[in-house]
Amino acid sequence: MTEEGSKVGDLINALGVNLGEPSIAVVGCGGAGSNVVHSIYWGSNRIETVAVNTDEEHLRKVDAHKRILIGKDVTFGKDANGFPEIGEHCAEKARQVLREALRNYDIIFVVAGMGGGTGTGVSPVVAAVAKELNAMTFALPIMPFAVEGKEKTRIAEDGVGRLRSVADYTVVLDNNKLAEIDGAKDLPMSEAMKVIERSVVKIVQTISSETSSYVNTLMHDIAGYADAVEEPLVMPPNEIAEEQMIHVDLMPTFDDFGPHMFG
């Protein structure tokens, strides 16, 4: 290793973080979440995908890097029949399996359709596991159409609330917003869901791009200040000149985003 490379390594070690390219996973919970994962699997070569479901038949149709069937002894390979409690129970029983599947990712997106049993019940458990593993966690819940009934909306809102309590960031996608888009109001349900899926994919790709840009910028700044290690500063820490400080421009969306989230 060159002397300069050694200095950069020392600086990185001093920060206590791993500033390599962040490893990113998208976890789809339930049917709607798994459909999104399927789209991302074929559309991105740098994001890993994980599909989690109680519905064995649906899971077999999903393409993902990892597919996890949970609760087979509870639902017998079927869905959670609209009961989030069943989905949550299945996820809790598979908690260790989920931990192993999500280990070593820096950023984890949790995607799920809200209002049903599996997505609503499983996604908060997955988000909690991601947080336990010190991954920066984004929750992307998809709200149901109003025509699907007040009870489904109530269940969905409860699920979103539970996701907000554990995830670092929560971005809610509302199917009802499609009515405000020209030409989308009269789309068949299957086509309308594809619009939502593409929106989720876009969010994931945008955030992933921003985090990679952040890491690259920080690495560049650290390398630029490597020479400063040669001689100790003669001024006290509270008098360090502004031009000697490392600066990184952050997206305003992520006010507390920083290296600590990768360690």
C-alpha positions as MATLAB code, in Angstrom:
seq = 'MTEEGSKVGDLINALGVNLGEPSIAVVGCGGAGSNVVHSIYWGSNRIETVAVNTDEEHLRKVDAHKRILIGKDVTFGKDANGFPEIGEHCAEKARQVLREALRNYDIIFVVAGMGGGTGTGVSPVVAAVAKELNAMTFALPIMPFAVEGKEKTRIAEDGVGRLRSVADYTVVLDNNKLAEIDGAKDLPMSEAMKVIERSVVKIVQTISSETSSYVNTLMHDIAGYADAVEEPLVMPPNEIAEEQMIHVDLMPTFDDFGPHMFG';
ca = [
       0.000    0.000    0.000;
       1.279    3.506   -0.801;
       1.963    6.005    1.983;
      -0.974    8.146    0.827;
      -3.260    5.105    0.729;
      -2.220    4.254    4.259;
      -3.107    7.763    5.442;
      -6.542    7.560    3.862;
      -7.085    4.187    5.530;
      -6.079    5.646    8.890;
      -8.567    8.474    8.448;
     -11.349    6.077    7.562;
     -10.549    3.906   10.571;
     -10.572    7.007   12.764;
     -14.092    7.768   11.558;
     -15.097    4.266   12.594;
     -17.141    3.573    9.457;
     -16.955    1.484    6.338;
     -17.034    3.935    3.451;
     -17.185    1.435    0.636;
     -20.114    1.277   -1.766;
     -23.194    0.777    0.454;
     -24.882   -2.606    0.147;
     -28.596   -2.195   -0.520;
     -31.532   -4.602   -0.287;
     -35.214   -4.210   -1.044;
     -37.495   -6.498    0.954;
     -40.968   -7.072   -0.429;
     -43.497   -8.267    2.158;
     -46.669  -10.000    1.023;
     -48.081  -10.038   -2.487;
     -47.801   -6.362   -3.456;
     -44.341   -6.001   -1.938;
     -43.100   -9.127   -3.684;
     -44.389   -7.813   -7.017;
     -42.272   -4.682   -6.568;
     -39.239   -6.818   -5.709;
     -39.813   -8.810   -8.908;
     -39.650   -5.582  -10.948;
     -36.485   -4.393   -9.206;
     -34.805   -7.780   -9.650;
     -34.989   -7.388  -13.424;
     -34.328   -3.648  -13.455;
     -31.238   -3.201  -11.273;
     -27.928   -5.032  -11.068;
     -26.667   -3.385   -7.866;
     -29.660   -3.773   -5.552;
     -30.356   -7.139   -3.950;
     -33.937   -8.284   -3.562;
     -35.688  -10.318   -0.881;
     -39.291  -11.552   -1.105;
     -41.092  -12.593    2.094;
     -44.527  -14.180    1.957;
     -46.844  -16.716    3.557;
     -48.368  -17.460    0.141;
     -46.204  -20.211   -1.329;
     -47.823  -20.212   -4.779;
     -47.329  -16.473   -5.230;
     -43.773  -16.635   -3.896;
     -42.819  -19.267   -6.465;
     -43.775  -16.822   -9.236;
     -41.528  -14.049   -7.907;
     -37.956  -13.562   -9.102;
     -35.702  -12.375   -6.281;
     -32.206  -13.009   -4.967;
     -33.743  -14.474   -1.808;
     -37.244  -15.864   -1.339;
     -38.441  -16.588    2.185;
     -41.599  -18.592    2.829;
     -42.789  -17.985    6.382;
     -45.559  -19.497    8.495;
     -46.164  -22.629    6.451;
     -47.207  -24.469    9.621;
     -49.666  -21.650   10.352;
     -51.227  -20.717    6.994;
     -50.347  -23.952    5.192;
     -48.765  -22.001    2.357;
     -51.714  -19.657    1.900;
     -52.054  -15.929    2.579;
     -52.873  -14.496    6.003;
     -56.543  -14.133    5.066;
     -56.586  -10.417    5.790;
     -55.441  -10.721    9.421;
     -52.243   -8.745   10.198;
     -51.949  -10.636   13.495;
     -51.366  -13.847   11.547;
     -48.755  -12.216    9.314;
     -46.973  -10.757   12.335;
     -46.997  -14.105   14.143;
     -45.482  -15.845   11.121;
     -42.772  -13.187   10.830;
     -41.916  -13.362   14.522;
     -41.523  -17.138   14.295;
     -39.142  -16.615   11.369;
     -37.253  -13.743   12.996;
     -33.902  -15.539   13.077;
     -34.254  -16.546    9.423;
     -34.982  -12.920    8.550;
     -31.924  -11.772   10.513;
     -29.684  -14.115    8.557;
     -31.198  -13.017    5.235;
     -30.804   -9.291    5.990;
     -27.374   -9.410    7.599;
     -24.579   -7.244    6.109;
     -26.786   -4.728    4.281;
     -26.180   -1.032    4.927;
     -29.536    0.176    3.598;
     -32.784   -1.791    3.601;
     -36.042   -0.782    1.927;
     -39.180   -2.485    3.256;
     -42.023   -2.475    0.725;
     -45.530   -3.746    1.433;
     -49.134   -3.273    0.454;
     -51.153   -2.136    3.474;
     -54.620   -3.293    4.483;
     -54.196   -7.032    4.088;
     -52.783   -9.650    6.407;
     -49.293  -10.538    5.244;
     -47.860   -7.196    4.116;
     -49.377   -5.247    7.003;
     -48.336   -7.766    9.645;
     -44.928   -8.785    8.326;
     -43.429   -5.437    7.272;
     -43.076   -3.876   10.774;
     -41.260   -7.028   11.957;
     -38.917   -6.902    8.956;
     -38.237   -3.198    9.568;
     -37.514   -3.896   13.234;
     -35.067   -6.668   12.290;
     -33.345   -4.306    9.834;
     -32.927   -1.724   12.601;
     -31.550   -4.362   14.976;
     -28.901   -5.079   12.356;
     -27.989   -1.357   12.272;
     -29.142   -0.901    8.686;
     -30.589    2.434    7.615;
     -34.226    1.498    7.100;
     -36.709    2.974    4.639;
     -40.356    1.891    4.810;
     -42.403    2.208    1.615;
     -46.000    1.224    2.504;
     -48.652    1.270   -0.234;
     -52.115    2.400    0.878;
     -55.210    0.654   -0.555;
     -57.832    2.216   -2.793;
     -60.701    3.854   -0.889;
     -63.189    1.646   -2.751;
     -61.642   -1.369   -0.995;
     -63.493   -0.359    2.166;
     -63.080    1.574    5.392;
     -61.940   -1.460    7.371;
     -59.076   -2.117    4.996;
     -58.091    1.545    5.201;
     -58.167    1.378    9.003;
     -55.950   -1.701    9.022;
     -53.601   -0.007    6.545;
     -53.305    3.145    8.647;
     -52.517    1.065   11.727;
     -49.800   -0.773    9.764;
     -48.276    2.486    8.546;
     -48.195    3.775   12.112;
     -46.292    0.707   13.260;
     -43.822    1.078   10.389;
     -43.213    4.726   11.259;
     -42.358    3.714   14.815;
     -39.430    1.522   13.721;
     -38.152    2.772   10.343;
     -35.710    5.654    9.923;
     -37.752    7.076    7.049;
     -41.268    6.282    5.874;
     -42.600    7.264    2.448;
     -46.294    6.435    2.036;
     -47.601    5.738   -1.452;
     -51.347    6.224   -1.782;
     -53.168    4.363   -4.554;
     -55.909    7.001   -4.413;
     -53.470    9.590   -5.792;
     -53.785    7.837   -9.159;
     -57.164    9.535   -9.554;
     -55.341   12.870   -9.715;
     -53.172   11.781  -12.648;
     -54.501   12.474  -16.126;
     -55.307    9.241  -17.895;
     -54.749    7.056  -14.841;
     -58.236    7.317  -13.343;
     -59.773    4.819  -15.756;
     -56.923    2.304  -15.729;
     -57.746   -1.325  -14.874;
     -56.635   -2.332  -11.377;
     -53.719   -4.398  -12.699;
     -52.376   -1.463  -14.728;
     -52.909    0.974  -11.863;
     -50.811   -1.244   -9.594;
     -48.006   -1.205  -12.154;
     -47.940    2.594  -11.934;
     -47.491    2.334   -8.160;
     -44.809   -0.332   -8.600;
     -42.871    1.940  -10.952;
     -43.147    4.761   -8.405;
     -41.612    2.550   -5.717;
     -38.828    1.458   -8.062;
     -38.080    5.117   -8.860;
     -37.889    6.030   -5.162;
     -35.513    3.147   -4.448;
     -33.274    3.996   -7.391;
     -33.170    7.711   -6.508;
     -32.279    7.163   -2.845;
     -29.715    4.504   -3.754;
     -28.085    6.882   -6.224;
     -27.944    9.671   -3.641;
     -26.306    7.453   -1.010;
     -23.678    6.260   -3.471;
     -22.989    9.863   -4.469;
     -22.658   10.812   -0.795;
     -20.107    8.070   -0.112;
     -18.082    8.910   -3.220;
     -18.000   12.605   -2.287;
     -16.919   11.854    1.273;
     -14.173    9.512    0.068;
     -12.916   12.250   -2.256;
     -12.871   14.779    0.579;
     -11.026   12.385    2.885;
      -8.421   11.625    0.222;
      -7.956   15.355   -0.351;
      -7.160   15.896    3.321;
      -4.826   12.919    3.673;
      -1.745   15.173    3.657;
      -3.060   16.952    6.768;
      -2.186   13.851    8.806;
       1.558   14.476    8.380;
       1.712   17.359   10.869;
      -0.489   17.990   13.902;
      -2.554   21.147   13.910;
      -0.995   23.893   16.013;
      -4.322   25.461   16.961;
      -6.796   24.094   19.523;
      -9.730   22.061   18.126;
     -12.212   24.833   18.800;
     -10.180   27.193   16.625;
      -9.869   25.012   13.526;
     -10.184   27.227   10.496;
     -13.270   26.779    8.326;
     -11.230   25.908    5.246;
      -9.633   22.966    7.074;
     -12.934   21.265    7.802;
     -14.288   18.463    5.599;
     -17.510   19.508    3.885;
     -20.101   17.342    2.198;
     -23.319   18.633    0.689;
     -26.282   16.513    1.793;
     -29.740   16.242    0.315;
     -32.126   18.309    2.485;
     -34.374   15.235    2.787;
     -31.807   13.493    4.972;
     -31.013   16.005    7.692;
     -29.262   13.481    9.931;
     -27.726   11.400    7.155;
     -24.046   10.646    7.699;
     -21.283    8.092    8.069;
     -22.648    6.842   11.404;
     -25.455    5.149    9.497;
     -23.032    2.801    7.762;
     -21.329    1.461   10.876;
];
